[in-house]
Amino acid sequence: MRNLTSEETDVIINLGAFQYPAAKMANVLGWTEPEVTAEFTNQKSEFYKLYTSGKDKADYVIDLKLFELAQTGDLKALDEFENRKSSRE
């Protein structure tokens, strides 16, 4: 397990938001792909928790924006919002 810097913490949250694969995450962080894979697949690691948090926060922001657009009558936004909801069920 690696001790993360505050910069790496911020980057990992963003990697989760972008849902980058392990190879791309390794390139961005300057780590080896096996090291990223080990951290990413360990549900108890700080990396996993940060990545998941970033992913969930991005999903929330997207859903919130789609919901706001749907409330204004944007039918495409409403369809996309409903599709995203259905895919989680």
Wavefront OBJ file of the C-alpha trace (Angstrom):
o trace
v 0.000 0.000 0.000
v 1.219 3.428 -0.964
v 0.937 6.585 1.126
v -0.940 9.053 -1.047
v -0.054 12.701 -1.353
v -2.831 15.291 -1.293
v -2.248 15.842 -5.016
v -2.620 12.100 -5.715
v -5.798 12.060 -3.630
v -7.346 14.787 -5.793
v -6.210 13.086 -9.000
v -7.668 9.711 -7.943
v -11.050 11.309 -7.186
v -10.996 12.801 -10.700
v -9.949 9.465 -12.202
v -13.059 7.977 -10.637
v -15.203 10.772 -12.040
v -13.787 10.071 -15.499
v -13.928 6.286 -14.942
v -10.510 5.783 -16.479
v -9.184 2.226 -16.874
v -6.126 1.033 -14.941
v -3.626 1.643 -17.757
v -4.703 5.250 -18.179
v -4.720 5.806 -14.405
v -1.178 4.442 -14.197
v -0.031 6.855 -16.899
v -1.653 9.852 -15.217
v -0.267 8.972 -11.773
v 3.131 7.800 -12.989
v 2.632 4.433 -11.285
v 2.931 0.950 -12.739
v -0.241 -0.651 -14.041
v 0.063 -3.649 -11.655
v 0.338 -1.234 -8.717
v -2.789 0.646 -9.810
v -4.654 -2.607 -10.421
v -3.735 -3.904 -6.965
v -4.942 -0.700 -5.293
v -8.008 -0.358 -7.506
v -9.247 -3.893 -6.857
v -8.670 -3.792 -3.078
v -11.959 -2.552 -1.625
v -10.211 -1.656 1.632
v -7.585 0.574 -0.005
v -7.734 4.345 0.128
v -7.336 4.373 -3.671
v -10.497 2.291 -4.136
v -12.470 4.492 -1.738
v -11.328 7.713 -3.424
v -11.964 6.364 -6.936
v -15.454 5.188 -5.943
v -16.200 8.507 -4.280
v -15.194 10.381 -7.435
v -17.324 8.101 -9.599
v -20.362 8.497 -7.346
v -19.980 12.267 -7.101
v -19.743 12.582 -10.885
v -22.858 10.441 -11.310
v -24.672 12.677 -8.839
v -23.645 15.887 -10.621
v -24.706 14.496 -14.004
v -28.031 13.251 -12.657
v -28.686 16.566 -10.922
v -28.026 18.530 -14.123
v -30.218 16.198 -16.177
v -32.982 16.485 -13.573
v -32.780 20.286 -13.647
v -32.932 20.302 -17.451
v -35.845 17.839 -17.411
v -37.757 20.145 -15.080
v -37.463 22.915 -17.674
v -39.103 20.678 -20.285
v -35.978 19.325 -21.993
v -37.288 15.970 -23.245
v -33.850 14.639 -24.235
v -32.599 15.357 -20.712
v -35.675 13.649 -19.263
v -35.085 10.551 -21.407
v -31.410 10.416 -20.436
v -32.262 10.918 -16.759
v -34.810 8.080 -16.901
v -32.334 5.821 -18.737
v -29.683 6.465 -16.072
v -32.196 5.712 -13.311
v -33.309 2.479 -15.006
v -29.739 1.279 -15.483
v -29.202 1.468 -11.706
v -32.276 -0.591 -10.828
l 1 2 3 4 5 6 7 8 9 10 11 12 13 14 15 16 17 18 19 20 21 22 23 24 25 26 27 28 29 30 31 32 33 34 35 36 37 38 39 40 41 42 43 44 45 46 47 48 49 50 51 52 53 54 55 56 57 58 59 60 61 62 63 64 65 66 67 68 69 70 71 72 73 74 75 76 77 78 79 80 81 82 83 84 85 86 87 88 89
